[in-house]
Amino acid sequence: MISYKPFFQTLRERNISSYRLVTYYNVNRSLLDRLKHDRPINTTTIDDLCKLLHCRVEDILVFIDDAENETPTEEN
């Protein structure tokens, strides 16, 4: 699973609000909603966000292995 939590952390570190992204950087509100809910976005959009924020991909997203999130079950 891809998580965009690093994106929002990067915004906080740089004091950039969602309002500012929409108003001054012309980021679409639907994109912010997709990021907030960890929905898929394309690599071109990731590239655009990295350019906009002058950051690396790791500052936008992180991969979380679904197997790590599963709780182990005991077999009888």
Secondary structure, 3 states (H helix, E strand, C coil): CEECHHHHHHHHHCCCCHHHHHHHCCCCHHHHHHHHCCCCCCHHHHHHHHHHHCCCHHHCCEECCHHHHCCCCCCC
